[in-house]
């Protein structure tokens, strides 16, 4: 939705101004989740690790989407849960894309 996009953009813009502090916090705070993704063996294990990583990152950079998804715990409406998780994924993806571009620009040619 437009709200999710605006939130992701606002979060990413704030992080750019902070000189990558938030990126460092994500890397430090989600260290175990990043490790689980790189060390998983089975499709199921890798899928679960990816979800944990997405939610860990979202907790730090997509707070509104993360909270809205968490609030759906126990919901019987699978479509609504899936839709809200997609919003979380979209926000994390946008944040990640913005930071990859910034990090590459900072590294220089």
C-alpha positions, 0 to 999 in steps of 0.5 A, spaced: 500 500 500 501 507 499 502 507 507 507 501 507 511 505 501 511 511 505 513 508 511 519 504 508 521 510 504 521 515 511 525 509 514 530 509 509 531 516 508 532 517 516 537 511 516 541 515 510 541 521 514 544 517 520 550 515 516 548 507 516 547 507 524 541 503 523 544 498 518 549 497 523 544 496 528 540 491 523 547 487 522 548 486 529 541 485 532 540 480 527 547 476 527 544 470 529 538 470 523 543 472 518 548 466 520 542 461 520 540 463 513 547 462 511 548 455 514 541 452 513 541 445 510 534 443 508 528 447 504 524 447 510 530 450 515 532 455 510 525 458 509 524 458 516 531 462 517 529 467 512 522 468 515 526 469 522 531 474 518 525 478 515 522 479 521 528 481 525 530 486 520 523 489 520 522 489 527 528 495 526 526 498 520 519 497 518 516 497 525 509 499 523 509 493 518 512 488 523 507 490 529 501 490 524 503 483 522 505 481 530 498 483 532 495 478 527 498 472 531 492 467 532 488 470 526 484 465 522 484 469 516 490 466 512 489 471 506 489 477 511 495 474 514 499 473 508 497 480 505 500 483 511 506 479 511 507 481 504 507 488 506 513 486 511 517 483 506 516 489 501 518 494 506 524 490 508 526 489 500 525 496 499 530 498 505 535 493 503 535 495 496 536 503 498 542 500 502 545 496 497 545 502 493 548 507 498 553 502 500 555 501 493 556 508 492 560 509 499 565 504 497 566 508 490 569 505 484 
